[in-house]
Structures are given as structure tokens and as C-alpha cells.
């Protein structure tokens, strides 16, 4: 019992230290620019030693980017694959929520992180590399679901290309939903995207003959 309590306290302390480092890294980059910020500056701002910093993050960039994307939950994947819901996007966003390591404490960092990443080609490349494995997994899961619902005469390659396209779009949708805060539930995001696509491709909304 006591051991579990001590372990829980240690985990909370570790999470608090990681959060302090990430907050300091993001704030310093916003103030001084990416190239001007050093590990020493982050350590001083967050009140940790270099040894502690490197116990949590291998590089300055890692602290700025934060935790890597998680893994898809196998049970949720199975439920997604057998579902017959007409709103596949809403279910997909719910499935992908576990990939995004965001809590009430770290949500405030989402928008400034996205700004920093968008302004740095090097960080953008690293973020894309972190998401590459996730992209392939999402594309395959999407393919299996979309293939089951595809018309009988649709070539499998067409379905696979569609699933790959959607998988490329999903990271942007996730970022958008995170930036909107707690009110951006999957159903609302799904309806917003449907409206936007209806304007971009009028035939989707029946506005064009």
C-alpha cells in the first residue's frame, strides 16, 4: 500500500518536472527565438540541473516538442473496424484521442507549440518523423474500415489511396481540435469539416448538379 503511494507521488513529481521543463522551453523560444535558446537557459528557467534535464529529454528540441504520440488502443481499433456508424470521422477522432498526449496541464502549450513548429522547418521535419509511424498505422486501420464499406466495384487501390489521403489530413484535424480547447468534441469537429468540404467540393453538399 505504502509502496504504491510512494510510486504515485514519484510519478506526480516526475510529471511536474517534465511540465516545468516544457513550459520553460516553449516560453523561452517564444521570447528569444529557437536558435538563441540553450539547454542551460531552459534549466535555469525551470530550476533543474543539466543532469535532470537530460534524464527527461535528449535534446532542446525534444523538450520543445514534448511527449511523442502514443499508440492506438487495440480494443478501440477493433470497435472502430466493426462499427457501422455513418460518421466515420467522428469515430476516428475519438479513436485518435489517445494518440495525443495532452492533459489539462499541457493543453495551454498546444497553441504556442504549433506556432513554434510552424515557424521552424527543422522542428516541423522532426514532428513529421514522429508522426510517420502513426500515419502508417492510421492509414491501414482506415483502409480496412473504408474497404468494408466501399462499393463492390471499387478497386482496392482506390480505397487505399483514399485512406492514405485521409491519414495525411488527420494530424491537422487533431491539432485544430486541440487548439480549440475542451469544447471541440469529435462530433462538432466532424460537422465543421463536413461543412468546409461541402464548400470546397460543392457536389458533396448537393449544391452542384
TAJOPE-V976391 format. One record per residue. N is the residue number from 1. PSI is psi in degrees with one decimal (* if undefined). Layout:
# TAJOPE-V976391
N & PSI
N & PSI
This chain:
# TAJOPE-V976391
1 & -51.1
2 & -37.8
3 & -41.4
4 & -38.0
5 & -42.6
6 & -39.0
7 & -40.7
8 & -40.8
9 & -41.0
10 & -41.6
11 & -39.0
12 & -38.8
13 & -40.1
14 & -42.1
15 & -39.1
16 & -39.0
17 & -45.1
18 & -41.7
19 & -41.3
20 & -41.1
21 & -45.4
22 & -42.3
23 & -44.2
24 & -43.0
25 & -47.7
26 & -45.5
27 & -41.8
28 & -39.6
29 & -39.9
30 & -34.8
31 & -42.0
32 & -15.2
33 & 151.4
34 & -47.8
35 & -28.0
36 & -17.8
37 & 135.6
38 & 166.0
39 & -39.1
40 & -41.2
41 & -41.2
42 & -41.9
43 & -44.7
44 & -42.4
45 & -33.0
46 & -3.8
47 & 35.9
48 & 162.6
49 & 165.1
50 & -37.8
51 & -43.8
52 & -43.2
53 & -49.9
54 & -11.9
55 & -23.8
56 & -38.4
57 & 138.0
58 & -28.9
59 & 168.3
60 & -43.6
61 & -37.3
62 & -37.5
63 & -35.4
64 & -42.6
65 & -28.9
66 & -165.2
67 & 144.7
68 & 156.6
69 & 148.0
70 & -157.9
71 & 152.0
72 & 139.9
73 & 124.2
74 & -40.5
75 & -43.7
76 & -34.4
77 & -45.0
78 & -42.0
79 & -38.9
80 & -41.4
81 & -30.5
82 & -5.0
83 & 147.5
84 & 16.8
85 & 136.5
86 & -19.4
87 & 80.0
88 & -34.9
89 & -44.0
90 & -44.2
91 & -37.2
92 & -42.7
93 & -38.6
94 & -40.4
95 & -39.0
96 & -8.2
97 & -33.9
98 & -16.4
99 & -24.8
100 & 108.6
101 & 68.4
102 & 130.5
103 & 179.8
104 & -32.1
105 & -34.6
106 & -7.2
107 & -33.2
108 & -19.6
109 & -11.6
110 & -54.9
111 & -49.7
112 & -34.1
113 & -46.0
114 & -37.1
115 & -45.4
116 & -45.6
117 & -42.5
118 & -24.2
119 & -4.4
120 & 107.6
121 & -35.4
122 & -44.9
123 & -37.5
124 & -41.9
125 & -43.2
126 & -38.1
127 & -39.9
128 & -37.3
129 & -38.6
130 & -31.8
131 & -8.8
132 & -44.1
133 & -40.1
134 & -41.0
135 & -45.7
136 & -40.2
137 & -44.3
138 & -42.2
139 & -40.0
140 & -42.5
141 & -43.2
142 & -41.4
143 & -45.8
144 & -41.2
145 & -44.9
146 & -32.6
147 & -37.9
148 & -32.0
149 & -0.6
150 & 152.5
151 & 149.8
152 & -30.5
153 & 6.2
154 & 124.3
155 & 143.6
156 & -33.7
157 & -35.3
158 & -42.8
159 & -40.1
160 & -38.1
161 & -38.7
162 & -45.4
163 & -36.9
164 & -40.2
165 & -47.6
166 & -39.5
167 & -32.5
168 & -31.0
169 & -31.5
170 & -44.1
171 & -38.3
172 & -38.0
173 & -42.2
174 & -43.9
175 & -43.3
176 & -46.2
177 & -36.6
178 & -39.7
179 & -24.3
180 & -18.2
181 & -167.6
182 & -21.1
183 & -11.0
184 & 77.0
185 & 156.4
186 & -41.6
187 & -41.1
188 & -41.2
189 & -40.8
190 & -44.1
191 & -37.9
192 & -44.6
193 & -39.5
194 & -41.1
195 & -41.3
196 & -43.0
197 & -32.9
198 & -30.8
199 & -37.1
200 & -38.6
201 & 84.9
202 & -30.4
203 & -25.1
204 & -32.4
205 & 3.0
206 & 13.8
207 & -15.8
208 & 146.6
209 & *
